[in-house]
Amino acid sequence: MTYGPILRKMLLFALPLVLGNMLQQLYTTVDTLVIGQYCGTASLAAVGTSAQPVEVVLCVFLGIGTGVSILISQAIGAADPKRTEELCRTAVSFVWIFGILVSVVGILAAPLILRWMQVPEDALPLAVTYVRIVLAGSLGNIGYNMNAGILRGMGNSTATLNFLLVSCVVNIVLDVGMVAGLGMDVTGAALATSIAILASWGVSILYIRRRYPQLNFPIFCTDLKGDQLKAIIRIGLPIGLNNSLYSLGHLALQTLVNSQGAVFMAGQAVSGRITGMASIANSGLGAAATTFAGQNYGAKNYSRLRQGHLKIPIAVGAISLSCGLLFLLIRSPLLRFFTSDETVLMYATRYTSVQLVSFWMFAVFNTMLCIVNGTGRVRYTTIVNLLMPWAVRIPSAYMIRAWFDGTWIMLCFPISFFFAMCCMFGYYAFSKEWKRIISMPDGT
């Protein structure tokens, strides 16, 4: 990332990540597809609403994984192999300690969270079962994402695609076998998801140990380097808390969705699979932007950072807009793969259309945020990422429900995307710290 054509390097780095995101979307889509075809509306609603509490629980630790990725990219840019090894060993210990803790707490708290979300009684037992089983596999989820962050920081985005291919194949086979074959309903779908991500984590460990022997990468908890742990927490914890509070905002919004009944919940769940596919490029390109900024900042290559800090977000926004318009054209036949219920389809079409035409604003905002995070400046981005759901999206959703029609609450998304994008452009334009960074001479 420290030399060569910027956009070409970005796209080549992001391509395996985007393909990996496609595989992730594929196996969550298979969950919904199999449940929608072989189970009832209550099961479909349960799977759809269960994604939010799982995301809230895991996001703190996934954000810490992003912090590890940033620190490793900076260490690679600075050519510091000793620090890279210490970061990896500390990260592995962190995974084991907190992965087990998340599983226990999540399993115990699942019913309370889902009742707070106002999940309808006909879907509640199924949702509790799904959340508990998925959170039982939290160790694998946290471990895989931590290893993926390590590899991204080292400039390797290709390996994670192979790991996700393993996960996708395992998930699809188990989904079809357990749900369609054995009739295990949401229990089968949840078991398939947990087993698949554990398999992916195991493969990632074997790969890192074989491909990077110089890291002395451990399998189990070994030691925590105090200085490296402090650095990981200093950068990763704000990102993780930010992500978790952002996801908690999704959770609060999901309560509004749930208050519209199981049919609307099912429509939103189906819509999420289509909008998820349309936005798969965003997270991959965002990860590439973080690595680009981290490696060039670590190498003190500020002129290259200056060249890419606007060029990259504009390019990502154009890609996201193109994907959104493409999926907008083919949304109807795609939605009918999941359900034949006309009322569910009506709500799903409405939800999908609003989000597809506005995702490009989120893509621009997210890429700018990732570039700033890559330099270790996470304070402003944390504030903006918190304001977007809590000060803009959720209040606007409540106002839409109170003054207009609760089945149009998805309009809160473009409102919040526009707000966040303007905030990041404001940071670029008026932040003295950012202007100083991109104007510094190389090597200083």
Secondary structure, 3 states (H helix, E strand, C coil): CCCCCHHHHHHHHHHHHHHHHHHHHHHHHHHHHHHHHHCCHHHHHHHHHHHHHHHHHHHHHHHHHHHHHHHHHHHHHCCCHHHHHHHHHHHHHHHHHHHHHHHHHHHHHHHHHHHHCCCCCCCHHHHHHHHHHHHHCHHHHHHHHHHHHHHHHCCCCCHHHHHHHHHHHHHHHHHHHHHHHCCCHHHHHHHHHHHHHHHHHHHHHHHHHHHCHHHCCCCCCCCCCHHHHHHHHHHHHHHHHHHHHHHHHHHHHHHHHHCCCHHHHHHHHHHHHHHHHHCHHHHHHHHHHHHHHHHHHHCCCHHHHHHHHHHHHHHHHHHHHHHHHHHHHCHHHHHCCCCCCHHHHHHHHHHHHHHHCCHHHHHHHHHHHHHHHHCCCCHHHHHHHHHHHHHHHHHHHHHHHHHCCHHHHHHHHHHHHHHHHHHHHHHHHHCHHHHHHHHCCCCC
